[in-house]
Amino acid sequence: MTTTPDPADLSMPAQAVLVEPVEPYEPVPEGDAPKAPSHGQFADMWRRFRRNRLAMLGLAVVVILIALALLQPFISPYDPYDQNLVNSLQSPGAEHWFGTDVLGRDLFSGMLYGLQLALLVGLCTMLGSMLLGVTLGALAGYRGRFADGLIMRTTDIFLAFPFLVGAILVVRTFGSGVTQVIIALVILGWPTAARLMRGQMLALREAEYVEAARSIGASDSRIVVRHILPNAIQPVFIYSFTSIGVAVVAMASLAYLGVGVPPDTPEWGRLINQGIEQVRVDGKDFLWIFPSAAICLTTLAFAFVADGLRDALDPKLR
């Protein structure tokens, strides 16, 4: 059956459809292609870290302190061990910026040397405590049962001792010296790192990606190192920066009490101890104010950095 078109439709002119010509595709050279902005994990963490102004201030102070400690042999105006009793207890001036101590030693040079000792002890204590604590905490949290009970009861024994009293006992046992102080602080510092690591291991050892790794036959060491440890290390890593400040205060406390470093070592705690003897002498407050301020500044700087890292690594703040 055929239909005839309506004459009215034939009388209406057809509307022309304009089609724009399509330009041929030309590939863009690889060098001219626009690059997508980088949003890696480290860049995202750094962006969150920069939001914390105190953390940035602490990081700047830490960098300056490390630079001063490394350059101490070159920028120190005097030998920190040189004694000149004729120039003892001089007030700060052009020749001696921070004055001189009771032995006539330049206090500014002694402060720089004490900074070097403080950062050395703090960093070595942090590395030793983290290595021992993370290893034992991971073993206790992943294995459980006998290993967990043995390691956790050992940490309870160490945590039962007051930190300073335990450090004095260890230093008295091994003798005086910087190495002995580091050993004492590591022995007393690893239990906290072990407890943090154990808690993270208990929370993550039954995760789905861990079960998937077990199902394909991955060994326990590979599961812990490759899968659990990268996700569990964040709280321990944040605590490590706080522990540096704790080690600096502990070393100064031991030196102030007369244990730890040898008596002639220009260490911050020793300098405070010598300055306290002159606290009632007018104009001699600089003997204890400068080293005390250095301890406070160093401890606060590392605490601010640790606080910034907590904000940067906390997934709830992303």
C-alpha positions in Angstrom: 0.0 0.0 0.0 1.5 3.3 -1.1 0.7 6.6 0.5 0.7 9.9 -1.3 2.4 12.8 0.3 0.3 15.7 1.5 0.4 18.6 -1.0 0.7 21.0 2.0 4.0 19.3 3.0 5.3 19.6 -0.5 4.7 23.3 -0.6 6.8 24.0 2.5 10.5 24.5 1.8 12.8 22.1 3.5 15.1 23.7 6.1 18.7 23.4 5.4 20.9 21.9 8.1 24.3 23.5 8.3 27.1 21.1 9.3 30.4 22.6 10.3 33.3 20.9 8.8 35.3 18.7 11.2 39.0 19.5 11.3 41.3 16.5 10.9 42.8 15.1 14.1 46.4 15.9 14.6 48.2 14.2 17.5 49.7 16.5 20.1 53.5 16.0 20.5 54.3 14.3 23.8 56.5 17.2 24.9 53.6 19.8 24.4 50.9 17.8 26.2 49.6 19.5 29.3 50.8 17.8 32.5 48.4 16.9 35.2 49.1 18.4 38.6 50.9 16.0 40.9 48.8 14.9 43.9 51.0 12.2 45.4 50.8 11.0 48.9 53.9 12.9 50.0 52.7 16.1 48.4 49.3 15.7 50.1 51.0 15.1 53.5 53.3 18.1 53.0 50.3 20.3 52.2 48.5 19.3 55.4 51.8 19.7 57.4 52.2 23.3 56.1 48.8 24.2 57.5 50.1 23.9 61.0 52.1 27.1 61.6 53.7 25.8 64.9 54.8 22.7 63.1 56.5 24.8 60.4 58.1 27.0 63.0 59.3 23.9 64.8 60.7 22.4 61.6 62.6 25.6 60.8 64.1 25.6 64.4 65.1 21.9 64.0 66.8 22.6 60.7 68.7 25.5 62.2 69.7 23.5 65.3 71.0 20.6 63.1 72.9 23.1 60.9 74.6 24.6 64.0 75.5 21.2 65.4 77.1 20.2 62.1 79.0 23.4 61.7 80.1 23.6 65.4 83.8 23.0 64.7 83.8 25.8 62.1 81.7 28.5 63.8 82.7 28.0 67.4 84.9 31.0 68.4 86.8 29.1 71.1 87.6 25.6 72.1 84.8 24.6 74.5 87.3 22.8 76.7 89.8 25.7 77.0 89.8 27.0 80.6 91.0 30.4 81.6 90.3 31.1 85.3 91.4 34.7 84.9 88.3 35.3 82.6 85.8 33.3 84.7 82.3 34.6 85.1 82.5 37.3 82.6 79.2 38.9 81.5 78.0 38.6 77.9 79.9 41.0 75.6 81.6 41.4 72.2 84.4 39.0 73.1 82.3 36.4 74.7 78.7 36.5 73.4 77.2 34.4 76.2 79.8 35.2 78.7 82.1 32.7 80.4 81.4 30.0 83.0 83.1 29.4 86.4 86.1 27.8 84.7 86.6 30.6 82.2 85.3 28.7 79.2 83.4 30.5 76.5 79.7 29.8 77.2 78.7 30.2 73.5 81.2 27.6 72.4 80.1 25.3 75.2 76.4 25.8 74.2 77.2 24.7 70.6 79.1 21.7 71.8 76.3 20.8 74.1 73.9 21.1 71.2 75.9 18.7 69.2 75.9 16.2 72.1 72.1 16.7 72.7 71.2 16.0 69.1 73.6 13.0 68.9 72.1 11.4 72.0 68.5 12.3 71.0 68.8 10.9 67.4 70.7 7.7 68.5 68.3 7.1 71.3 65.3 7.5 69.0 66.8 5.2 66.3 67.7 2.5 68.9 64.4 2.7 70.8 62.4 2.6 67.5 64.3 -0.4 66.1 64.1 -2.4 69.3 60.5 -1.4 70.1 59.1 -1.9 66.6 60.7 -5.3 66.3 59.5 -6.6 69.6 56.1 -5.0 69.3 55.5 -6.4 65.9 56.5 -9.9 67.1 54.2 -9.6 70.1 51.2 -8.3 68.2 51.5 -10.7 65.2 52.5 -13.9 67.0 50.4 -13.4 70.1 50.1 -16.1 72.8 53.5 -16.9 74.5 55.5 -14.3 72.6 52.9 -11.6 73.4 52.8 -12.4 77.1 56.5 -12.6 77.5 57.3 -9.3 75.7 54.4 -7.4 77.3 55.3 -8.5 80.8 58.9 -7.4 80.1 57.7 -4.0 79.1 55.6 -3.8 82.3 58.8 -4.4 84.3 60.7 -1.6 82.5 57.8 0.8 82.7 57.4 0.2 86.4 60.7 2.0 87.0 60.7 5.8 87.1 62.4 6.9 83.9 65.1 9.0 85.6 65.8 6.6 88.4 66.1 3.7 85.9 68.5 5.8 83.8 70.7 6.5 86.8 70.9 2.8 87.7 71.8 1.9 84.1 74.5 4.6 83.8 75.9 3.7 87.2 76.1 0.1 86.0 77.8 0.7 82.7 79.8 3.8 83.7 79.9 7.4 82.6 80.0 8.5 79.0 77.9 9.5 76.0 77.6 5.9 74.8 76.4 4.8 78.3 73.8 7.5 78.3 72.5 6.4 74.9 72.3 2.7 76.1 70.4 3.7 79.2 67.9 5.8 77.3 67.4 3.1 74.7 66.8 0.5 77.4 64.2 2.7 79.0 62.6 4.0 75.8 61.8 1.0 73.8 58.8 -0.3 75.9 56.6 2.7 74.8 57.4 2.1 71.1 56.7 -1.6 71.6 53.3 -1.0 73.1 52.3 1.3 70.3 53.4 -1.1 67.7 51.7 -4.1 69.3 48.4 -2.2 69.4 48.6 -1.4 65.7 49.6 -5.0 64.8 46.6 -6.4 66.8 44.3 -4.0 64.9 45.6 -4.8 61.4 46.6 -8.5 61.5 43.1 -9.6 60.7 42.5 -7.0 57.9 41.2 -8.2 54.6 44.4 -7.4 52.7 46.4 -9.4 55.2 44.0 -12.4 54.8 44.4 -12.1 51.0 48.2 -12.2 51.4 47.9 -15.3 53.5 45.7 -17.0 51.0 48.2 -16.7 48.2 50.9 -18.2 50.4 52.9 -15.1 51.5 55.3 -15.8 54.4 54.7 -14.2 57.8 57.8 -12.0 57.5 56.7 -10.7 54.1 53.2 -10.0 55.4 54.5 -8.0 58.4 57.2 -6.1 56.4 55.3 -5.4 53.2 51.7 -5.2 54.3 51.2 -4.5 58.0 54.3 -2.4 58.9 53.8 0.4 56.4 50.2 1.0 57.8 51.1 0.5 61.4 54.2 2.6 61.7 52.6 6.0 61.7 51.9 6.4 65.5 55.4 5.1 66.3 56.9 7.5 63.7 55.1 10.4 65.3 56.2 9.3 68.8 59.8 9.1 67.6 60.1 12.9 67.2 58.7 13.4 70.7 61.2 10.9 72.1 64.1 13.1 70.8 63.0 15.9 73.1 62.5 13.5 76.0 66.1 12.1 75.4 67.5 15.7 75.4 65.8 16.5 78.8 66.8 13.1 80.2 70.5 13.6 79.3 70.5 17.1 80.8 68.8 15.8 83.9 71.4 13.1 84.3 74.3 15.6 83.8 72.7 18.0 86.3 72.6 15.3 88.9 76.3 14.5 88.3 75.9 11.2 86.3 76.2 10.5 82.6 78.9 12.6 80.9 82.3 13.3 82.5 82.4 16.4 84.8 84.5 18.5 82.5 82.1 18.0 79.5 80.4 21.3 78.4 76.9 19.7 78.4 73.7 21.7 79.0 72.9 20.0 82.2 76.4 20.5 83.5 76.3 24.2 82.6 73.0 24.6 84.5 74.4 22.9 87.5 77.4 25.2 87.5 75.2 28.3 86.9 72.8 27.4 89.8 75.7 27.9 92.2 75.8 31.6 91.2 72.1 32.1 91.1 72.3 34.5 94.1 75.0 36.6 92.5 73.6 39.6 90.7 74.2 39.7 87.0 75.2 36.0 86.7 71.8 34.6 85.7 73.0 34.1 82.2 74.9 31.0 83.4 71.7 29.0 83.7 69.3 31.0 81.6 71.0 30.2 78.3 71.3 26.4 78.6 67.8 26.2 80.1 66.4 28.2 77.2 68.3 25.9 74.8 66.7 22.8 76.3 63.2 24.3 76.2 63.7 25.5 72.6 64.9 22.1 71.4 62.2 20.1 73.2 59.4 22.4 71.9 60.7 22.3 68.3 60.6 18.5 68.1 57.2 18.5 69.9 55.8 20.9 67.3 57.1 18.8 64.5 55.6 15.7 66.0 52.2 17.5 66.3 52.4 18.6 62.7 53.1 15.0 61.6 50.1 13.8 63.5 47.9 16.2 61.6 49.5 15.3 58.3 49.3 11.5 58.8 45.9 11.3 60.5 43.5 9.9 57.9 40.5 11.6 59.6 42.0 15.0 58.7 42.4 14.3 55.0 
